[in-house]
Amino acid sequence: MSVSDLEILAYEPSALGMLCLRRRGMRSTPDAVVTEITLDHQFLMSSHNTASERALARFGLEMHEGKALRVLIGGLGLGVTAQEALLSDRVARVEVVEFLPPVIDWLDRGLLPLGAELRADARFAVSQGDVYRRLASTPEERHDLILVDVDHSPDEPLGSESAAFYTEAGLALAGRHLAEGGVLGVWSYAESARFAATLRRVFREVRVEPLHFENPVLRDAETNWLFFARG
């Protein structure tokens, strides 16, 4: 597939806008085939840039010394964070809560590059729902890791419903869903000193990790930010 070949795998409306799953070649790597997701024609994620999504799971696991870990992930995306968590033999279960039904449908139809691998792992489960609403509710079970990769950043949520999560009250409610020693991780495309300060007012331990990488799509250096907190 050449860079000029753009294949639209799915294009459909969602509660947040027009959602597109597409596949194309890369100018910088002629033999590579890249899968991308856009929302209202705005770039969301690419299978070519997965360093920060993987680090979200990897750093969270490094912060937890336990075994038979129960992991809750907010946002399926291309499935990269879920796959990274499942690479660890210390993980007993990965539950993904995905807000947009089309994304789950793409997984079921085999349109996501990691779909078959994820579905073949008995530890993996995905359900449709609002992870922010779930974390604001009374917990029915507790998780060792909660990893959230839904919004652009704490200061730029995709919807008004998620804004409360980034407040002291919202984080305190989310913390109730963590088991003893549990870790909360949040992905962001931008730094947020305000959110880091809010985390420190709620949790005893906070870790902020910038992830620097070269983005071949934008042909420029880029930094994503990962926020971690423990009770």
Secondary structure, DSSP 8 states (H G I E B T S, - for coil): --TT-EEEEEEEEETTEEEEEEEEE-SSSTT-EEEEEEETTEEEEETT--HHHHHHHHHHHHT---SSEEEEEE--TTSHHHHHHHT-TTEEEEEEEES-HHHHHHHHTT-STTHHHHHH-TTEEEEES-HHHHHHS--SS-EEEEEE--SSBTTB-SSGGGGGGGSHHHHHHHHTTEEEEEEEEEEESS--HHHHHHHHHH-SEEEEEEEEEEETTTTEEEEEEEEEEE-
